[in-house]
Each structure stands twice: as structure tokens, then as C-alpha cells.
Amino acid sequence: MAQRIHIIGAGLAGLSAAVELANAGRRIVLYEAGPQAGGRCRSYFDEKLGCRIDNGNHLLLSGNRSAMAYLRRIGALDSLVGPDEARFPFIDFSTNERWTLSPGRGRLPLWLFDPSRRVAGTRVIDYLSALRLARTTPDATVEQVLGRNKLLYRRFWEPLAVAVLNTEASAGAASLLWPVMTESFAEGGASCRPLIARDGLTESFVDPALSWLGLRGARLHTGMRVRSLTYSEHRVTAIELPGEILPIDPGESVVLAVPPPVAAGLVPGLSVPTEYRSIVNAHYRIPGPPASATDLTGVIGGNAEWIFRRGELASVTVSAATRLVDEDSDELATLLWQDVARTLGFDAAVMPRARIVKEKRATFAQTPAQIRLRPGSATRWHNLVLAGDWTATGLPATIEGAIRSGTNAAACLLRAT
């Protein structure tokens, strides 16, 4: 009989590990504390807006190889939508300038010699600053490494870093930007097309995975919070569930794919990140016919940072949102609508129905000090591995990082068996 794997946590990290292990012929049992799988990657019907929304706006790039492989395996790759080529529109509120960053498809950055494809006001030589990321020290921040060219920093590096790291650029670790650049922009426009879920995060990343796993005999238990793990010598021997102690038989393994504080409470002596950053999202139900295409715009000098237009919704994302997360939701909706109206050409005085979604602990704070606390996949117990965007994937805490952490955890177990 195939080896059974117990996966604690059915967010993207846990689902990714489950898909990899089930594909290798392992029997999968998932335990999820919440009422449904998906964790922070989920969609739901919002009564106030009268439509489905995502809990947050998650942008992928076509070069996110782990996410693309995961979606391809579960049959959901075609559920992502975006432009046919890499296009990143921006507006700078301080000058009212608009431009579109448009990397060419090939790896040779010949597009930099076309001013219409670059960040407005920048020169070709300015982009050589990206090479500083290749030799940055672990303690350097994004601002320290890339902040010398004020214009390019303000109009590109800072908004990119804040979006990717969910940490202010003055504190965010520059070392995490290099793998992002090498897997996307450095590969050319074909690897940095912006993509979002066509129908919703659940419809793209969760439901297809559960269906795929179900066809392979996997079982999901929701509302099942793990209370403790029992250890003996070099292995986990039992999982304490509500009203039940579940023995872990010899040959069975455990994947722990839960948030850092939960993991620290279940694994003795585990080092985990301890600081967090929030994200604020605003969703507006726009009257009239739905947008025929999905677009995003980066906002420089506003309260919003990225504005997404999809179907009947206009949505805002504010990363590293410490300054806003404790504000009244109605006031936030009014404040952020001004940026949406200005960017998309709506009447700022007439705000449609709105929903504010706050994630106070959206990701760990991706500072040099906190990155040093990230553990690897393996633990000192040979049948226990870790998954989560907070583990040492070498990537920021994004969808790509979460999915890669699951594949890393699965590979760790498969190598040992």
C-alpha cells in the first residue's frame, strides 16, 4: 500500500505539497483548521457588493514557474488572464504623467532603447542599477541598494519592492528581489506578463486542486485544528485532533503547512519569523457594463498602489499598509475611491458600493533580520517537513513562494523514501 502523508494546513503551501506527493503515488490526508481550503487565497460571495470577490488582489507573472506548473498539473492554467505581452501601466499623481513599462519578449533588453517602453523620464543607463541586486549583502535594504537613482526608484523599484515584499522599501530585504528579477524581467517580456485569476482565486487555485486530489483518493478534513504533535526519538508519532489522538505509523510522514506562530507552537525549538505586515484591499462594484478586459495600473504618489479592473469590479491593493490598516473602513473606502476615480476616469463624488478587506498579518515582515529566522523544509524529525511562504524558499512570501515551499517540502520527503 502507498505511503500515507498527513498534511496539516490546506492553504496553497499544503495543497501544493499534496499535489506533488499525490502525483508521486502517495496517499494524502489534509487537515484544515478553517471551514474551507485555500487559506489566504480564497474567493467568496460578498453580500454587500452582490458578487464574488477575492480576499485580496494577487498578481502573478508568467515566469512564476512553480505556480504555472501547479496550475498546469491541476488543469487550471487557462483560468489565468492577462495581456498577450508584458505591459505595466502607471500614473504619477504628482505630475499627472502616464506611461507603460513594456519589456520586449526576448532576453536581450533591446526595449530599453525605446523611450516609449521605459519608465517616463528615465535613461537606458539607469536600469543598470538592477545589477547591484546580484551582489547585495544579506543585510542590505532595497532603498540602500537601489535608492540612488531617485526617479527610477520612486517610479519602479519602490512600488515593485513594496508589492513583492509587502514591506516598506526602506526596510525590505534587497536580497529577495534578485530571484524575482532573474525569473521574470531578466528572462524577457515572455516571462513577466501580468496574470490574474479570471473568475477568482478559489476557482483557479483551490477548487481544481481539490478535484484533482479527490480523483486520486485524497481526503480533506475541514474544521480540524491540530492541537499538538507527539514526538519520539527522531519522528512524529501522533497528531492530536479534536477528540482524537491519531497515531502516525512507521513509514508515514507529516507536512506542516501552517502560519509561523502555529508552527512554533507545534514544533519544539523551531525558529520562525515573528514580525508581520498588513495589506488593505478595497473592492468597488462599478455600475454599467463589465469591463471587457482585465487591466491593472500602478499608482505613484497616491494612497492606492495598484488598481485592478476586472469585470464589474475595480479593486485596490495597498501593501505594507501599517498606516491605513487601523483606519475606519468607510473612511478608507472614500479615501481610496479618490485614487480609483482619478485613475480610471470615474466621478470622484459618486462612490459605488464598496468593501474593505484587511489582512493584518498578511505576510511576515520581509526584512533582513526576519529572513534570518526562516527555517528550511527539513526538520530534525525525519518524517516531519515544513511548508509555507515563510520558510526559506529564497523567494518573497507570495503565491509563487507558497507553492514552491510545498514542492520543496514534497521533494524533501520523496528524497528520503
N, C-alpha and C positions, 0 to 999 in steps of 0.2 A: 504494500500500500504506500502511496506517495506520502512524503513527509508533510506534516501539518504545521502551518505557520500561523501564529496568533499575532494579529496586528492591532495595536491599541491606538486608536485615533483614525478617523476616516476623512480627514481633510485631504488636500492634494498630495501631501507627502505620503500619507498612508495609502491612498488609492494608487499612487504611482508605484510604491513598493509592491502592493498587491498584484497589480497588472504584470509587473516584471516576474514575480515569483510564480504566479499562476501560469504565465507563458512558459515557464521552465518546468511545469508539471507539478508544482506544489499545491497542496490543499490549503485554502485560505479561510480564516475566520477573522472578521473585523469586529471590533468593539468600539462604539462611538458614544461618548457621554451625552451628546446633544440629541435632539429629536430627528435629525437627518444628517446625511453625509455632506461633505463639502467644506466644513469649517468656515473660514473667512471668504471662501469662494462660492457664493451662492446667489440665487435669484429667488424672488418671491413676489406675490401679488400684493401691491400696496393699495389699501382701501381708499386712502385719501386721494391718490392720483388716479385710481381706477385702471391700473395697468401693472404689468410685471416690471420690476426694476432689479438691477444688481445691487448688492450691498455696497459695492464700490466700483469705480471705473478702472479696469485693468487692461493696460495696453501691452500687447506682445509685439515682438519683431519677428520677421520671417526667418531670421538667423537663430532664433531660440531653439536649438536643435533638440533639447530634451523635451520641451513642450510639444514640438512638432512630431517627434517620434511617438510620444504618448497618445496624442490625438489621432495619429495615423493608425496606431495599433487598435484603438477602440472604435475606429470607424467614424471619427468626428472631425477630421481635418477640414472638410469642406464647410464646417459650421463657423469658421472664421471669415470675416470680410474685411476688406481694406482696398486701398488704391492699387492699381496694377504696377506702379512704380513707387519708389521711396519719395514721399512728399511730406514735409512738416511745415505747415503754415504758422506764422507768428504775427502778433500785433504788439507794438510797443506803445503803451498808453501815454508815455511821457512825450512822444514825438508824433503820435498817430501814424507812424510808418508801419507798413505791412510788407512782408516778404515770405518766400517759401524756400526752405532749405531742401535741395533736390539732389542728393548724391546720384552719380551715374551708376549704371548696372554693373560695370566691370570693377575689378580690384584696383586698377590704376586710377588714381583720383584726378583724372583729367577735367572732371566737372568743376574743380576748384578754379580753373582759369576762366570760367563763365560767371561774371558778376551776378547774373540773374539767378544763379543756383546757390550762391553763398548767402550767409547772414549779411543783411544790409549793413554797409559801411565797413566791412572787413576786407582784408587783403589776403592773397594766397599765403604769404609767409606767416600770417597769424596762426594758421592751422598746424604749423609745425609744433606748436605747444603740446599737441597730443602725445608727442614722443616722450615728453617728460614723465608721462604716466608709466612708461615701461621701466624706468629706473627709479621710481619713487620709493621712499623708505616706508616701513610699516607704520611709522608714527605721523606721517605727513597727512595734512588735510587737503581737501580739494582746493580750497582757497589758496593755501600755501603753494601748491604746485601749479595751478592754472590761473591764478588771480592777477598775474602781471599785466596781461592784455585786458584792460578794463572792459572794452566794448564786447569782445568775443566772450569774455567771462560772463558778463551780465546778460548777453543775449543768447548764449548757447550753453556754456559749461555749467553755469549755476542752475538754470532750470532743468537741465538734463540730470545733474547730480542730485538735486532735491527730489526729483521724480523717481530716480532709480534707487537712491539710498534711503528715502524718507527720513532724511536727516539734513539739517541746515549745512550748506556747503562749507561754512566756516569751521564746522566740527566733523563733517563726514570724512571717512577714510578714502583717500585718493586711490589706494591700492585696489579697491573694489571696482573702480571704473575701468581699469585696463582690460580685464577679461570681458567686460561688456563691449568695449570698443573692438577688441580683436575678433569677437564672434559676430559682430554686426557691421558697423561702419567700415572697419578695415577690410571686410570681405566685399565691399561694394554695395550698391543700392539693392541688388537682388536679395541681400541678407538683412536689410534694415527697412523693409516695407512695414508700416504700422498696421497691425491687425487687432480687431476686437471681436468678441463673440457676437454673432449675428442676432441670435434670439435671446441669449442670456448665458451667464456663467454656468449655471446648473445644467442647461441644455447642452453646452459644449463639453464641460469638463467632468461633470458628476454623473448625470443620468446615463450617458453612453458607457461610462466605465462600469457602473453597477450592472448594467445589462450584459456587458461583455464578461464580467466576472461571474454573474449568475449563470450564464451558459456553461461555465467551467466549474460549477459546483460550489463557488464561494458563498459564504453566509455572512450577512451583516446583522449585528445586534445593536439597535439604537437605544438611547436612554440607559446605557450600560457604562456607568462610571467605574473605572478600576480604582479600588481603594488602596491596594498595596501589592507589592511583589515579594515573594519569598525566595530567598537565595540559600543555596547550599554549595559549599566549596566554590566551583567555578561556573555555576549555571543557575538560571532561574528555574525553580521547581514548582511554583504555584502562582496563580493570579487570584487575588481576592476581588470577587464581584459582589454586587448587592445580593446578599442571601446565599452566597455560594463561594466555596473555595475550589478553584479549578486546577487540578494537577497538570503540570507540564511534563509530559512523558519524555523519557530519553529519546533523542532524535528529533524532538520538536524544538521550535525556536520562537522568539518573540521579537517583534519590531515595535519600538516605542516611538510613536509619531504624534506627540502631544506638545502643547506650549512649554516653553522653558521652565516656568515655575512648577508646573505639574511634573515634568520630568525630574526636576531636582528633588521633589518630594517622594518620588518613587525609586530613585537610584542613589544609593549612598555615595557621598563624596563627589557627585557629579558637578563639574564646572559648567555654568550656563550664563548667558548674558542676563544682566539684571536691570538695565535701563531700557526705556521704550519711547517711541514717538507715535503720535496720533495722526490720523487722516480724517479730514472732513470732506464729505461729498454732498452735493446738492443736486436734486433732480427736479426738473420743471416740465410739466405736461403742456406742450405747446399747442394752442388751438390751430385748426386748419388742417390741410392735408399733410400726411407724414413726409419727412424728408426722403427723397428718392435715393440718396447716397449717404454713406456714413463718413463723417468728417471729424477731425479734431483740430484745434487751434491752440498754440501755446501763447500765453498772456504774459507779457513783460510789464512790470510796474503796476499790476493790479492786485486785488485780493485773491482772485481766482488764479490758478496756474495753468490748468488745461481745461478746455471746454470741448465736450463731445456732443455731436449732433447725430442722433440715431433714431430713425422712425419718428415717433411723436414726442420724443424726449430730447431735452437739452440738459446735459449733466456737467457738473463742475467737480474737479478734484483739487483739493488743497493738501499737499503733503507737508510733513513736519509742521503740523498745524497747532502747535502749542499755543500760539497767540489767539486762536479762534475757538478751540475745542470746548471751552467752558462758557462761551457766549450763548445767549438765548437763541433757540433755533429759529424763531420767527424773525429776529433781527438779522441773523445770519442769512436767511433766505432773501431778505430785502437787500442786504449788502452785496451778496454775490450776484443777484439778478442784475444789478447795475453793470457788472462786467459782461454778463451774458448778452444783455441787450445791446451794449456798445459794440461787442464783437460780432454778433450775428445780425444786427440791424433791426432789433425789436424795439418797441416803445418802452423805455425805462420806467415810465409812470404806471404801466399796466402789467403787474406781475401775475403770471398764471399760477395755478395750483403748484405747490412745492413740497418737497420732502427733504429734510436734512438728515443725513446718516453720519453718525460719529463713531469712529473706531479709536477709542482712547489708547489701546495697546495694539495698534495695527502691526507694527514690526518692532524688533529690538532696535535700539539706537546704534546705528552702524558707524560708530566712532572707532578710532584705533584701539582705545582701551577696551571697548566691549568686544571687538573682534577677537582679541586675545583670549576671551572666555569661551569661544565657540568650541565645542567638542567634536571629535571625528565621529564616524559612523560606528566603529568598533568600540566595545567596552571590555572591561576585564572579565566579564562573564561571557563565555564563548558562544552561548545561544541567545544573547541579547544584543541588538543593534539599535541605533538611533536614526531617526529621520525627522526632518523639519527644516524650514528655511533658515533657522537659527544655528544649524550645525555647520561644520567647517566645509562647505562646498566650494569655497573660493569665489563664490558669486554673491551678489547682494540678495537680500530677503525679498524676492519677487516670486511670481508664479514659476518662472524658469528655475529659480533656486530651490523652491519647494519640490518640484517634480524631479529635479536632479538629485536632491537629497534622498528621495525614495528609491531611485535607480541605484544610487551609491549603496544604500542600506541593503537592497536586494543582492547586489553584486558581492557584498561582504559576506552574506550568508551563503550564497551559491559557491563562493570560493572555498568555504570551509566544509562543504559537504560533497 
